[in-house]
Amino acid sequence: MPRHAARRRDAALPAFLGSDSVRIGVLALLLASCGLTGCGVFGSSVTRDATLTSFDAGTVLTIEPKFQAYYAADPNTADFYLSDLPAEAFADDADLSRFSGSLVHVHMFLAPKAGSTPIAFSANSVTVRHLIIAEGQLGQYSGGGFLLPKGTAGDSSFGGTLKDASMRLTARTPGFVDRLGAAEFESGLKVPKDVSRAKRMALLMERAGALMVIKSRPKILGKDQDVAAPEQPAEEPAPPPTVVPEMNTKPEEAPKP
């Protein structure tokens, strides 16, 4: 699983934009139309990167999101999406084997409050799914951690500090090789609110999930339970004990003449 190379910030611009002057003009137009904080691609007011680091191998997978968005159902619940995949990967009929990159989903299920909930990175307030697409294969690392929020869910831009989220491979296609093992995820989230974009990114996460037919289960006795253990046949009930009739131990009397 190769480490994703850093991508230029203008990589999402169409290839047919030929000269530098045309590129500069189009870039200026894009910035003017969507704003530095609203488009989720440009500017310093968005998430800069996210990392997935292996505990054992020390391998670090870093993504620099080209697309990011979040939406909030209520002040306690928010869903964040980050991706360095190209825009074409999010089409309904996209062939995912043509792409390489990551898609991250962070689900906040609790906004911590001082005096009411624990506020420590050893606590849990989010779940994390990190989808990796590499050379036609898919793998998903999942886990949980604590988000120290900055702002309030529902703001035009929302996020916070997420680190020490414990992760492990939970789903994959047959050819995906786990080169991370146990890992941790972290990111400084600052994500623009964009409901339609977030839901479009969510569709890709769910579609990829259906393609990953091997689901990993927690280790039992040191072995990964990728395949369900065969069910043991039910034991047949024990037969009822045989009742042996009592034997007459008295000697039979000889018949009288």
C-alpha positions in Angstrom: 0.0 0.0 0.0 2.0 3.0 -1.2 2.1 6.2 0.8 0.0 8.7 -1.0 2.1 11.4 -2.6 1.2 15.0 -1.8 -1.0 16.6 -4.4 -0.9 20.2 -5.6 -3.8 22.3 -4.5 -4.9 23.0 -8.1 -4.9 19.4 -9.0 -8.7 19.3 -9.3 -8.6 21.9 -12.1 -9.5 20.3 -15.5 -6.5 19.3 -17.6 -7.6 21.2 -20.6 -6.9 24.5 -18.9 -3.7 25.1 -20.9 -1.8 28.3 -20.2 -0.8 29.7 -16.8 -2.8 32.9 -17.5 -5.9 30.9 -18.1 -5.3 28.8 -14.9 -4.8 32.0 -12.8 -7.9 33.5 -14.2 -10.0 30.4 -13.6 -8.6 30.0 -10.1 -9.4 33.6 -9.2 -13.0 33.1 -10.5 -13.3 29.9 -8.4 -12.1 31.7 -5.3 -14.5 34.6 -5.9 -17.5 32.3 -6.5 -17.1 29.9 -3.6 -15.1 31.8 -1.0 -12.0 30.8 0.9 -14.0 29.0 3.6 -16.9 27.6 1.6 -15.5 25.5 -1.2 -13.6 22.9 0.9 -10.6 22.9 -1.4 -8.6 26.1 -1.2 -7.5 28.4 1.6 -6.1 28.1 5.1 -9.4 27.8 6.9 -9.8 24.2 6.2 -8.3 20.9 7.4 -4.7 20.7 6.2 -4.0 17.0 6.7 -4.9 13.8 8.5 -2.6 10.9 9.4 -3.0 7.2 10.0 0.1 5.9 11.8 1.1 2.2 12.4 2.0 1.3 16.0 4.3 -1.5 15.0 5.8 -0.6 11.7 5.9 3.2 12.2 4.4 3.6 8.7 2.5 6.9 8.3 -0.2 7.4 5.8 -0.9 11.1 5.3 -3.7 12.6 3.2 -4.1 16.3 2.2 -7.8 16.6 1.5 -8.9 18.1 -1.8 -12.5 17.8 -0.8 -14.0 18.1 2.7 -17.5 18.8 4.1 -19.6 18.3 7.1 -23.2 18.5 8.2 -24.8 18.4 11.6 -28.1 16.8 12.7 -28.1 18.6 16.1 -25.5 20.3 18.4 -24.3 16.9 19.6 -24.1 15.1 16.2 -21.9 15.9 13.2 -20.5 13.9 10.3 -17.2 15.0 8.7 -15.8 13.8 5.4 -12.3 14.3 4.0 -10.8 13.0 0.8 -7.9 13.3 -1.5 -9.6 11.3 -4.3 -10.4 13.1 -7.6 -13.8 14.4 -8.2 -14.5 11.6 -10.8 -14.4 9.0 -8.0 -17.6 10.4 -6.5 -19.7 9.7 -9.7 -22.4 7.1 -9.2 -21.0 4.8 -11.9 -17.3 5.4 -11.1 -15.0 2.4 -11.4 -13.1 2.6 -8.1 -10.3 0.4 -9.4 -9.1 3.3 -11.5 -8.3 5.5 -8.5 -5.9 5.6 -5.5 -6.5 7.7 -2.4 -8.4 7.9 0.9 -11.8 8.9 2.1 -12.3 9.6 5.9 -15.5 9.7 7.8 -15.6 11.1 11.3 -18.9 10.8 13.2 -19.2 12.9 16.3 -21.9 11.4 18.5 -21.4 13.5 21.6 -20.2 17.1 22.1 -18.2 17.1 25.4 -19.2 19.5 28.1 -17.1 20.4 31.1 -18.6 19.0 34.3 -21.0 16.7 32.4 -18.8 14.5 30.2 -15.1 13.5 30.3 -12.8 15.8 28.5 -9.7 13.8 27.7 -8.2 12.1 24.7 -8.6 8.8 26.5 -12.4 9.2 26.3 -14.6 8.6 23.3 -16.8 11.0 21.4 -16.3 10.0 17.8 -16.1 7.0 15.5 -13.7 7.0 12.6 -13.7 5.2 9.3 -10.7 5.5 7.0 -11.2 4.0 3.5 -8.0 3.3 1.4 -8.2 2.6 -2.3 -4.9 1.3 -3.7 -4.2 -0.4 -7.0 -7.7 -1.6 -7.4 -8.1 -2.9 -3.9 -10.0 -1.5 -1.0 -9.4 -1.6 2.8 -11.2 0.2 5.7 -9.6 1.0 9.0 -12.1 1.8 11.8 -12.0 2.9 15.4 -12.9 5.6 17.8 -11.4 8.5 19.7 -12.0 11.9 21.3 -12.7 15.2 19.4 -11.9 18.3 21.4 -14.3 20.6 19.5 -13.7 24.2 18.4 -17.0 25.9 17.8 -20.4 24.3 17.7 -22.0 21.7 15.4 -24.0 23.7 12.9 -21.6 26.5 12.4 -20.5 27.5 8.9 -17.1 25.9 9.7 -16.6 23.4 12.5 -14.0 20.9 13.8 -11.4 20.6 16.6 -8.5 18.4 17.6 -8.7 14.7 17.1 -5.8 12.5 18.1 -4.9 9.0 19.5 -8.0 7.4 17.8 -7.3 3.7 17.9 -7.8 2.0 14.5 -7.5 -1.4 12.9 -8.5 -3.1 9.6 -12.2 -4.0 9.7 -13.1 -4.7 6.1 -11.2 -5.3 2.8 -11.4 -6.8 -0.7 -9.5 -10.1 -1.1 -6.4 -8.6 -2.6 -5.9 -5.8 0.0 -2.8 -6.2 2.2 -2.8 -4.8 5.7 0.6 -3.0 6.0 -0.4 -1.0 9.1 -1.8 -3.3 11.6 -2.9 -1.5 14.8 -2.8 2.2 14.1 -3.9 5.6 15.3 -5.6 8.4 13.5 -5.3 12.2 14.1 -6.2 15.4 12.5 -6.8 19.0 13.2 -10.3 19.3 11.7 -11.7 22.6 10.4 -14.3 21.6 7.9 -16.8 23.8 6.0 -20.5 23.0 6.3 -21.8 21.6 3.0 -24.7 19.2 3.3 -25.0 18.2 -0.3 -21.2 17.6 -0.7 -21.0 15.6 2.6 -23.9 13.4 1.5 -22.3 12.8 -1.9 -19.1 11.7 -0.1 -21.1 9.5 2.2 -22.6 7.6 -0.8 -19.1 6.6 -1.9 -18.2 5.4 1.6 -21.3 3.2 1.6 -20.7 1.9 -2.0 -17.2 1.0 -1.1 -18.4 -0.8 2.0 -20.5 -3.1 -0.1 -17.5 -4.1 -2.2 -15.4 -5.1 0.8 -16.7 -8.6 1.3 -14.2 -9.7 3.9 -15.1 -8.3 7.4 -12.4 -8.6 10.1 -13.5 -9.4 13.6 -11.7 -9.0 16.9 -8.8 -11.3 17.6 -9.7 -14.5 19.5 -6.9 -16.6 20.9 -4.4 -14.6 18.8 -6.1 -15.3 15.4 -7.9 -12.9 13.2 -11.4 -14.0 12.7 -11.8 -13.0 9.0 -14.1 -15.9 8.4 -16.9 -17.0 10.7 -16.0 -20.1 12.6 -18.2 -23.1 11.6 -21.1 -23.7 13.9 -20.7 -26.7 16.1 -23.4 -29.3 15.8 -25.8 -29.3 18.7 -25.2 -32.1 21.2 -27.7 -34.8 21.2 -29.5 -35.2 24.5 -28.2 -38.0 26.6 -30.4 -41.1 26.6 -32.3 -41.8 29.8 -30.6 -44.1 32.2 -31.4 -47.7 31.9 -33.3 -49.0 34.9 -32.1 -52.4 35.9 -34.8 -54.4 37.8 -33.8 -55.6 41.2 -32.8 -59.2 41.3 -34.1 -61.6 43.9 -31.0 -62.7 45.8 -32.8 -65.2 48.1 -32.2 -68.8 47.2 -35.2 -70.5 45.8 -36.8 -73.0 48.2 -36.9 -76.5 47.0 -40.4 -77.6 46.3 -42.0 -79.7 49.1 -42.6 -83.3 48.3 
